[in-house]
Amino acid sequence: MWNYKTPGIPDEYFERTENVPITKEEVRTIQISKARLKPGQTIYDIGCGSGSISVEAGFQIESTGKVLAIDHDENAIELTKKNMKKFGLSNISVIFGDAKEKIKDLEEADVIFIGGTGGDTRDIVELSENKLKSGGRIVIGIILIETLYSVLQILDKLQFESIDITQVTISKSRKTSTGTMMLARNPVTIISATRV
């Protein structure tokens, strides 16, 4: 299904539904690169949605690594399972429930991705610090300004280092009757940092 080492699986390859979000292809590619993944790592994908980050990470960490995909929405869990199966990945474990409750029982992670959290991003970042190995990476996708502000505050308080903030606005082409136009998508801010 995906025979390349590079990330960037086209969005249309994924099983999708209207009410479950997907991290778009280009944003996902940046998040994967900011995570600095390698074979054998343990990854959390908190707020996994359709599972696109889980799938991309699953390819990067190979069969020796594992992804723990967490979501509180049953539809997202089912969709992540479908995409895991579609791409033939067996190194992803899907966990249904509130990340704030589930995270404390998980093993330490090398990388933690935080996506859709229903407004609990700050709390989840705080809980993640204790689950992230020294030198481990955290990568957070943010669309709301208020979330951005609260995450920067907590990262500073927790003394993460190498904090990088990247905001991207992607435009995609669409054919019209007279030519091709570019349609802008919502801006996404990606924060990545390393645990001391």
N, C-alpha and C positions, 0 to 999 in steps of 0.2 A: 504493500500500500504506500509506504514512504521509504524509498530506497536511497535516501541521502543522509549524510552526516550532519549537514547544516539544518538548523531550525527554519521554520517558516512554512509549515504545512498550510496550504490554502484553506481558508475558512469553509469553503464549500465541500471539502473532504469530510468534515465532521458532521455527525448526526446532530441536529439542532432542533430546538422548539422555540416558539415565540416568547415564552415566559421564563426561560433560563438563559442567563447571559453567557457570552463567549468573549474571551480576551481576543481581540482581533489580531490577525496574522502579524502585522508589522510591529504592533505593540508587544506581542508575545515574543517576537524575535529579540527585541531589545531587552525584555525582562530575562529571557534565558541567558543572553550574553552577560548581563550584569550579575547573574548568579554564579558565574564561573564554575559550571558543572564539570564533573569528571566521573569516569566509571567507578562504581562501588559506593557512591554516596547515598546517604539517607536524606530524603527530601520530604517536607510537608508542603501540601498545596491546600491552604486554608481558604475556604470559600471557593471550592473547585468549579462550581458552575457546570459547564458542559464538559469539563475535563481536558480542555485544550492545553493548558500548562502542564497538567499531569502527563499527558501523552508525549508532549515535546520533551519534558524532563526524563520520562521513561526511556526514550531513545538515547538521550545523552549519557545517562548513568549506566546504561547497558544492563544485562541480566544480573550483574553482581551488585547492583544498587537496588534501592526500593523507594517508591513514592507512597506516601500516606496522604490520600485525598480525602478532605473533610468538608462536609456541607450539612446545613440544617434543613435543606429543602429536599424532600423525597424525589421530586422530579429531577433535580440536579444529580442526585446519587444514581438514579436509573440511567440518565444520559451519560454520565461519566463511565458507568459500566459498559454501556453500548459502545462508546468510543474506544475504550480499552480493548474490548473484544474485536472491534472493527480493525484496529491497527495491530492486533496480534500481540499485545503486551501482557505479560503475566507478572511484571514486577511492580504493579500498582495495587494497593489495598484501599478499598473505598470504605469510609467510616461515616455513618449517619449520626448526626447529633450536633449539639452546640459546641463549637470549638473551644470556648472558655472552660467547658467541663471536660472535654475529651483530651485536650492537649496535655494535661497533667499526668495522664497514664501512658503517654507515648515515650518511646526511647529518644535519646538525644538525636538531633538532626545536624547535618552539615549545612543545609540550606533550607530556609523557610520562605515560601511565597505566600503573601497575604493579598487576597483579592476581595471579592464581595463579602462583607462581614455584617451587613445589616446595622451599621452604625457603631460596632464594637471594636473598630480597628485599633484605637489607642490601647484598650484593655488587652487585646490579643498580642500587640507588640510587647507590652509589658510582661505578659505570661511567656512569650516566646524567648525572652532573654535567657531564662533559666533552662530552656530546652535546647538552646543553640550551643554547639561546641565552640570552644575558644578558636577564633579565626574563622568561624562560620559566617555565612552571608545571609542577610535578610533582604528581600526584595518586595516592595509594596506598590501596588497599582492603585492610584487614587484619582477620583474624578471630582470630588467636592473640596472647595477651598477650606472649609472648616475642618475636614479630616486631615488635610495637608498640615494645617497649623498644629493640630493636636499631636500628630505623629512626630513632627519636628521637635516639639517640646519634650515628648517622652524619650526620643532617641538621644537628645542632648542630656537629659537627666540620667539615662542609663549608661552614658559614656560610650556609646558606639563610636567607632572611628571610620575614617574614609567615607563619610556620608556624601553621597552623590545625589543630586536632584536633577532629573531630566524631564522636561515637558515636551511632549510630541503632539502635533496635530497632523493627522494623516488625511490626505485627499485621495480618493479613488476615481478612476475614469468611468464614465458611462456614455455609451453611444446615444446620440440623438439623431433625428432625421437629417440634420445639417452638419453634423460633425461629432466631436468628442468633447464633453465637458467634465470638469473636475468637481466632485462633490466632497465637501469637508466633513469629517467626522468630529465628534467631541474631543477636545484636548484631554490627554491623560498625563498625569504626573507620575513618574516612576522614581521612587526613593530606594536607593540601595545603600547598605552599610555593612560593616564588619564588626563582629563582636570581639572585644579585646580579650 
